[in-house]
Amino acid sequence: MKTNKKLILLLVMLLCKITLTEAQNLNLKLMSFNVQQPFGGTNWEGRKTNAAYIFNITQADVIGTQEAVNFQRDYLQQQTGYAWFGTGRDGGDNGEGSWIFYKGDKYTIDTANSGNFWLSNTPNVPSAFEGSYNRICTYVHLIENSTGKGFYVFNAHFPTSNFTTARLNSMKLLAERMATRAILTDPVYATGDFNSTEGDIVTNWMKNGSDNPIKCRDTYRDVYPTGPVNTGFETKFDYIYCPKGTQYTSQNSWVIDNPKASDHYPIVAEVQYAYQNNPPSPTTHAIPGKIEAEQYANQVGIELENTSDTGGGKNIGYLDTNDWATYKVNVASTATYTFELRVAGESQNGALNVYIDDQYNQTISIPATNGWQNWQTITEDIDLPAGSHTIKIQVTTPGFNINWFNFVASNSSGLVIPGKIEAENYASTFGTELENTSDTGGGQNVGYLDTNDILEYTVTVTATANYNFAIRVASLSSNGRINVLVDNQIKKTIDLPVTGGWQTWQTYNTTISLPQGTHQLKLEVVQSGFNLNWFNFSTSSSARESLVSEKTSSSSFYPNPTTDYIHFDKEYEWSVYNLTGKKVATGRSQKADMTILSTGIYILHFNGEQKKLVIH
């Protein structure tokens, strides 16, 4: 039997083209669902099974919810198996949330590029532009496990319709955050109850505002350009938006009005993003952190081989002059990092250039180690700016292999863990006040704490570990409670003891697991009624030592605030850091000259302690 080879070849090419085209598309089913809060006779018990049924029958990839409180969120998670992300609009588990649910078996959340912000002039703390209630937007960056493709979903609940200016300001803040997301090459969508009807000033601005950096389309109107639509209250308050680019298409959309589970009806959209021959964005590596050399975003001339180094895996090798590799990174904070490279080379010294966003940074010499698999770690300092960047290494003199490199924070915040942190040494706060303390060591404590007050600290954790956490508290007659959050994720909820007096101090101990690197540590008051003097993180090996030093420490300095000099109780080695983590003064003395410092707040290190210093 004769075959038509040309026809077969044509069919194979066509099949490959179809397969390639499909592989370049990201297909998603998104849903926006105002679940309705459970109070005031809304009959949550009678409608919660319908809400879970809608989750299960729709099988959306991502569901942006509004108005649900924590126990509604937990019920939906338990009944559906969806993973979730977010925080309450009053902080932690408090108040309604804009929780985002997603299929945890299909997608991995990129926590470094996910988070929350409040719809207000102070978006980093619970607040609102107007009205009696805080308003929050939660966003996630998800990675599709099967393809490595990433995408963003922002989900918000806007102020009610009588607050027009607040809604417009909320939309402007949302659009700005969407437009300035860390990985601009990944698609972005927005879900929400925007409390804005079709054609009002807020929805019109989102579509065509002259100062809108990311003009968006309503995915429902992509499918049904005209005709009435009701997502509750005989109008349309609920939307799923995508940017106007031609890569975005809306394939289907519908409203679920049966079964009824809320005073809003969920709205669903099946959407597609075409990568147009662009590969999906590669993994973004967190700095501080370790990067395997073979986990590059792009390369020229690089080859891989099995390594005999500790941990196994692959190394990059067979390097020639001008070979290069790039890596996408997200840097936690602007700082000088220790750059560790794991290298091996047989008999000649090599060299490579380092570029940050295609700008030359430095040249690093690579020593011969007397063997292609005889590994050695070398270190250099490297200055990195905060945010998303591309790091490129380019071979200038060959003769070496690379297994991995690691970026270690070089005391980038001034507040180091393990270590003791005075409560008043916060980077920012909401609702707290300071007062003089009669506790051992003197100084000041944080007091007058109310529910939802916040203390934030930028800390550098030297190693991933389970730390002993000691917190020094005093309370008159009621138990306090705090949430400890790292990068806005709750690590621990702590019930604090009654000590019998506002200056009767007691140390409460527990354990908290912390990741290596520079992080935002937040203490969030859940239940008031206590003062706070300091807290201490120690490893098991140093716990006894740290407890002893806490009991016997009496080191002090005065005056604080100062305009010129400070005096210690005896001679110490001391250093002063600004709030970006830069060391700005150092010395050894009992009287220290501070006249070189500008007016502001600093962190003073001396005698193993870190204390807040105010310059007037």
Secondary structure in CASP SS format (residue, H / E / C, confidence):
PFRMAT SS
TARGET T0000
AUTHOR 0000-0000-0000
METHOD secondary structure of the structure
MODEL  1
M C 1.00
K C 1.00
T C 1.00
N C 1.00
K H 1.00
K H 1.00
L H 1.00
I H 1.00
L H 1.00
L H 1.00
L H 1.00
V H 1.00
M H 1.00
L H 1.00
L H 1.00
C H 1.00
K H 1.00
I H 1.00
T H 1.00
L H 1.00
T H 1.00
E H 1.00
A H 1.00
Q C 1.00
N E 1.00
L E 1.00
N E 1.00
L E 1.00
K E 1.00
L E 1.00
M E 1.00
S E 1.00
F E 1.00
N E 1.00
V C 1.00
Q C 1.00
Q C 1.00
P C 1.00
F C 1.00
G C 1.00
G C 1.00
T C 1.00
N C 1.00
W H 1.00
E H 1.00
G H 1.00
R H 1.00
K H 1.00
T H 1.00
N H 1.00
A H 1.00
A H 1.00
Y H 1.00
I H 1.00
F H 1.00
N H 1.00
I H 1.00
T H 1.00
Q C 1.00
A C 1.00
D C 1.00
V E 1.00
I E 1.00
G E 1.00
T E 1.00
Q E 1.00
E C 1.00
A C 1.00
V C 1.00
N H 1.00
F H 1.00
Q H 1.00
R H 1.00
D H 1.00
Y H 1.00
L H 1.00
Q H 1.00
Q H 1.00
Q H 1.00
T H 1.00
G C 1.00
Y C 1.00
A E 1.00
W E 1.00
F E 1.00
G C 1.00
T C 1.00
G E 1.00
R C 1.00
D C 1.00
G C 1.00
G C 1.00
D C 1.00
N C 1.00
G C 1.00
E C 1.00
G E 1.00
S C 1.00
W C 1.00
I E 1.00
F E 1.00
Y E 1.00
K C 1.00
G C 1.00
D C 1.00
K C 1.00
Y E 1.00
T E 1.00
I E 1.00
D C 1.00
T H 1.00
A H 1.00
N H 1.00
S C 1.00
G E 1.00
N E 1.00
F E 1.00
W E 1.00
L C 1.00
S C 1.00
N C 1.00
T C 1.00
P C 1.00
N C 1.00
V C 1.00
P C 1.00
S C 1.00
A C 1.00
F C 1.00
E C 1.00
G C 1.00
S C 1.00
Y C 1.00
N C 1.00
R C 1.00
I E 1.00
C E 1.00
T E 1.00
Y E 1.00
V E 1.00
H E 1.00
L E 1.00
I E 1.00
E E 1.00
N C 1.00
S C 1.00
T C 1.00
G C 1.00
K C 1.00
G E 1.00
F E 1.00
Y E 1.00
V E 1.00
F E 1.00
N E 1.00
A E 1.00
H E 1.00
F C 1.00
P C 1.00
T C 1.00
S C 1.00
N C 1.00
F C 1.00
T H 1.00
T H 1.00
A H 1.00
R H 1.00
L H 1.00
N H 1.00
S H 1.00
M H 1.00
K H 1.00
L H 1.00
L H 1.00
A H 1.00
E H 1.00
R H 1.00
M H 1.00
A H 1.00
T C 1.00
R C 1.00
A C 1.00
I C 1.00
L C 1.00
T C 1.00
D C 1.00
P C 1.00
V E 1.00
Y E 1.00
A E 1.00
T E 1.00
G E 1.00
D E 1.00
F C 1.00
N C 1.00
S C 1.00
T C 1.00
E C 1.00
G C 1.00
D C 1.00
I H 1.00
V H 1.00
T H 1.00
N H 1.00
W H 1.00
M H 1.00
K H 1.00
N H 1.00
G C 1.00
S C 1.00
D C 1.00
N C 1.00
P C 1.00
I C 1.00
K C 1.00
C E 1.00
R E 1.00
D E 1.00
T H 1.00
Y H 1.00
R H 1.00
D H 1.00
V H 1.00
Y C 1.00
P C 1.00
T C 1.00
G C 1.00
P C 1.00
V C 1.00
N C 1.00
T C 1.00
G C 1.00
F C 1.00
E C 1.00
T C 1.00
K C 1.00
F C 1.00
D E 1.00
Y E 1.00
I E 1.00
Y E 1.00
C E 1.00
P E 1.00
K C 1.00
G C 1.00
T C 1.00
Q C 1.00
Y E 1.00
T E 1.00
S E 1.00
Q E 1.00
N E 1.00
S E 1.00
W E 1.00
V E 1.00
I C 1.00
D C 1.00
N C 1.00
P C 1.00
K C 1.00
A C 1.00
S C 1.00
D C 1.00
H C 1.00
Y C 1.00
P C 1.00
I E 1.00
V E 1.00
A E 1.00
E E 1.00
V E 1.00
Q E 1.00
Y E 1.00
A E 1.00
Y C 1.00
Q C 1.00
N C 1.00
N C 1.00
P C 1.00
P C 1.00
S C 1.00
P C 1.00
T C 1.00
T E 1.00
H E 1.00
A E 1.00
I E 1.00
P C 1.00
G E 1.00
K E 1.00
I E 1.00
E E 1.00
A C 1.00
E C 1.00
Q C 1.00
Y C 1.00
A C 1.00
N E 1.00
Q E 1.00
V E 1.00
G C 1.00
I C 1.00
E E 1.00
L E 1.00
E E 1.00
N E 1.00
T C 1.00
S C 1.00
D C 1.00
T C 1.00
G C 1.00
G C 1.00
G C 1.00
K E 1.00
N E 1.00
I E 1.00
G E 1.00
Y C 1.00
L C 1.00
D C 1.00
T C 1.00
N C 1.00
D C 1.00
W E 1.00
A E 1.00
T E 1.00
Y E 1.00
K E 1.00
V E 1.00
N E 1.00
V E 1.00
A C 1.00
S C 1.00
T C 1.00
A E 1.00
T E 1.00
Y E 1.00
T E 1.00
F E 1.00
E E 1.00
L E 1.00
R E 1.00
V E 1.00
A E 1.00
G C 1.00
E C 1.00
S C 1.00
Q C 1.00
N C 1.00
G E 1.00
A E 1.00
L E 1.00
N E 1.00
V E 1.00
Y E 1.00
I E 1.00
D C 1.00
D C 1.00
Q E 1.00
Y E 1.00
N E 1.00
Q E 1.00
T E 1.00
I E 1.00
S E 1.00
I E 1.00
P C 1.00
A C 1.00
T C 1.00
N C 1.00
G C 1.00
W C 1.00
Q C 1.00
N C 1.00
W C 1.00
Q E 1.00
T E 1.00
I E 1.00
T E 1.00
E E 1.00
D E 1.00
I E 1.00
D E 1.00
L E 1.00
P C 1.00
A C 1.00
G E 1.00
S E 1.00
H E 1.00
T E 1.00
I E 1.00
K E 1.00
I E 1.00
Q E 1.00
V E 1.00
T E 1.00
T E 1.00
P C 1.00
G C 1.00
F C 1.00
N E 1.00
I E 1.00
N E 1.00
W E 1.00
F E 1.00
N E 1.00
F E 1.00
V E 1.00
A E 1.00
S C 1.00
N C 1.00
S C 1.00
S C 1.00
G C 1.00
L C 1.00
V E 1.00
I E 1.00
P C 1.00
G E 1.00
K E 1.00
I E 1.00
E E 1.00
A C 1.00
E C 1.00
N C 1.00
Y C 1.00
A C 1.00
S E 1.00
T E 1.00
F E 1.00
G C 1.00
T C 1.00
E E 1.00
L E 1.00
E E 1.00
N E 1.00
T C 1.00
S C 1.00
D C 1.00
T C 1.00
G C 1.00
G C 1.00
G C 1.00
Q E 1.00
N E 1.00
V E 1.00
G E 1.00
Y C 1.00
L C 1.00
D C 1.00
T C 1.00
N C 1.00
D C 1.00
I E 1.00
L E 1.00
E E 1.00
Y E 1.00
T E 1.00
V E 1.00
T E 1.00
V E 1.00
T C 1.00
A C 1.00
T C 1.00
A E 1.00
N E 1.00
Y E 1.00
N E 1.00
F E 1.00
A E 1.00
I E 1.00
R E 1.00
V E 1.00
A E 1.00
S E 1.00
L C 1.00
S C 1.00
S C 1.00
N C 1.00
G E 1.00
R E 1.00
I E 1.00
N E 1.00
V E 1.00
L E 1.00
V E 1.00
D C 1.00
N C 1.00
Q E 1.00
I E 1.00
K E 1.00
K E 1.00
T E 1.00
I E 1.00
D E 1.00
L E 1.00
P C 1.00
V C 1.00
T C 1.00
G C 1.00
G E 1.00
W E 1.00
Q E 1.00
T E 1.00
W E 1.00
Q E 1.00
T E 1.00
Y E 1.00
N E 1.00
T E 1.00
T E 1.00
I E 1.00
S E 1.00
L E 1.00
P C 1.00
Q C 1.00
G E 1.00
T E 1.00
H E 1.00
Q E 1.00
L E 1.00
K E 1.00
L E 1.00
E E 1.00
V E 1.00
V E 1.00
Q E 1.00
S C 1.00
G C 1.00
F C 1.00
N E 1.00
L E 1.00
N E 1.00
W E 1.00
F E 1.00
N E 1.00
F E 1.00
S E 1.00
T C 1.00
S H 1.00
S H 1.00
S H 1.00
A H 1.00
R H 1.00
E H 1.00
S H 1.00
L H 1.00
V H 1.00
S H 1.00
E H 1.00
K H 1.00
T H 1.00
S C 1.00
S C 1.00
S C 1.00
S C 1.00
F E 1.00
Y E 1.00
P C 1.00
N C 1.00
P C 1.00
T E 1.00
T C 1.00
D C 1.00
Y E 1.00
I E 1.00
H E 1.00
F E 1.00
D E 1.00
K E 1.00
E E 1.00
Y E 1.00
E E 1.00
W E 1.00
S E 1.00
V E 1.00
Y E 1.00
N C 1.00
L C 1.00
T C 1.00
G C 1.00
K C 1.00
K E 1.00
V E 1.00
A E 1.00
T E 1.00
G E 1.00
R E 1.00
S E 1.00
Q E 1.00
K E 1.00
A E 1.00
D E 1.00
M C 1.00
T C 1.00
I C 1.00
L C 1.00
S C 1.00
T C 1.00
G E 1.00
I E 1.00
Y E 1.00
I E 1.00
L E 1.00
H E 1.00
F E 1.00
N C 1.00
G C 1.00
E E 1.00
Q E 1.00
K E 1.00
K E 1.00
L E 1.00
V E 1.00
I E 1.00
H C 1.00
END
